[in-house]
Amino acid sequence: MSEETNPAPEERVGDEGQTPLEQFIFHQRRGLEEFGKAMESLLPPRFKEHTQAAGVEFATGFRVLIDAAIDEIKKASEMEDHDAQGEAEHEAQARANLSVDEDEESEGAGSASGKIRVELDD
């Protein structure tokens, strides 16, 4: 059996200015391109057509899923805003009631300052 070896790779014009890593990446990319062409030639002609259609359907499915998630997030955000607004109105009403209660207490106690004294337990 005779052992066959590949001939030395041909030098590309412009390789002198590239680093060995850049040359490696260039050749790997070209190898992948050629491999892709070889695989494409093995497959039936309509395979590519059906593969592209499958990719479009796959992307459309994710688009629908993401749009639904966005809608749900918007709904939750609106509900949260509505709840926060309701809480703010409730707090404003409570403050108004407290203010009325303070006025009534200060009038009943004879205090003209309108201040409330609060004692905190530690």
JOHUCOR-V337873 format. One record per backbone hydrogen bond with DSSP energy under -0.5 kcal/mol. NH is the residue of the N-H (numbers start at 0). CO is the residue of the C=O. E is the energy in kcal/mol with one decimal. If there is no record, write none. Layout:
nh = (NH & NH)
co = (CO & CO)
e = (E & E)
//
This chain:
nh = (3 & 14 & 16 & 17 & 22 & 23 & 24 & 25 & 26 & 27 & 28 & 29 & 30 & 31 & 32 & 33 & 34 & 35 & 36 & 37 & 38 & 39 & 40 & 41 & 41 & 42 & 46 & 47 & 48 & 49 & 50 & 51 & 52 & 53 & 54 & 55 & 56 & 57 & 58 & 59 & 60 & 61 & 62 & 63 & 64 & 65 & 66 & 67 & 68 & 69 & 70 & 71 & 72 & 73 & 74 & 75 & 76 & 77 & 78 & 79 & 80 & 81 & 82 & 83 & 84 & 85 & 86 & 87 & 88 & 89 & 90 & 91 & 92 & 93 & 94 & 95 & 96 & 97 & 98 & 99 & 100 & 101 & 102 & 103 & 104 & 105 & 106 & 107 & 108 & 109 & 110 & 117)
co = (1 & 11 & 13 & 14 & 18 & 19 & 20 & 21 & 22 & 23 & 24 & 25 & 26 & 27 & 28 & 29 & 30 & 31 & 32 & 33 & 34 & 35 & 36 & 37 & 38 & 38 & 43 & 43 & 44 & 45 & 46 & 47 & 48 & 49 & 50 & 51 & 52 & 53 & 54 & 55 & 56 & 57 & 58 & 59 & 60 & 61 & 62 & 63 & 64 & 65 & 66 & 67 & 68 & 69 & 70 & 71 & 72 & 73 & 74 & 75 & 76 & 77 & 78 & 79 & 80 & 81 & 82 & 83 & 84 & 85 & 86 & 87 & 88 & 89 & 90 & 91 & 92 & 93 & 94 & 95 & 96 & 97 & 98 & 99 & 100 & 101 & 102 & 103 & 104 & 105 & 105 & 115)
e = (-0.6 & -1.4 & -0.8 & -1.2 & -2.4 & -2.5 & -2.6 & -2.3 & -2.4 & -2.5 & -2.5 & -2.2 & -2.3 & -2.3 & -2.3 & -2.5 & -2.4 & -2.6 & -2.1 & -2.3 & -2.6 & -2.3 & -1.9 & -1.0 & -0.5 & -1.0 & -1.4 & -0.6 & -0.6 & -2.3 & -2.6 & -2.3 & -1.9 & -2.3 & -2.1 & -2.2 & -2.3 & -2.4 & -2.4 & -2.4 & -2.4 & -1.8 & -2.2 & -2.3 & -2.1 & -2.8 & -2.5 & -2.2 & -2.0 & -2.4 & -2.2 & -2.2 & -2.2 & -2.4 & -2.4 & -2.4 & -2.3 & -2.6 & -2.5 & -2.3 & -2.5 & -2.5 & -2.6 & -2.6 & -2.3 & -2.4 & -2.4 & -2.4 & -2.3 & -2.3 & -2.7 & -2.4 & -2.3 & -2.4 & -2.6 & -2.3 & -2.6 & -2.6 & -2.6 & -2.1 & -2.6 & -2.7 & -2.2 & -2.2 & -2.5 & -3.0 & -2.0 & -2.0 & -2.2 & -0.8 & -1.2 & -0.6)
//
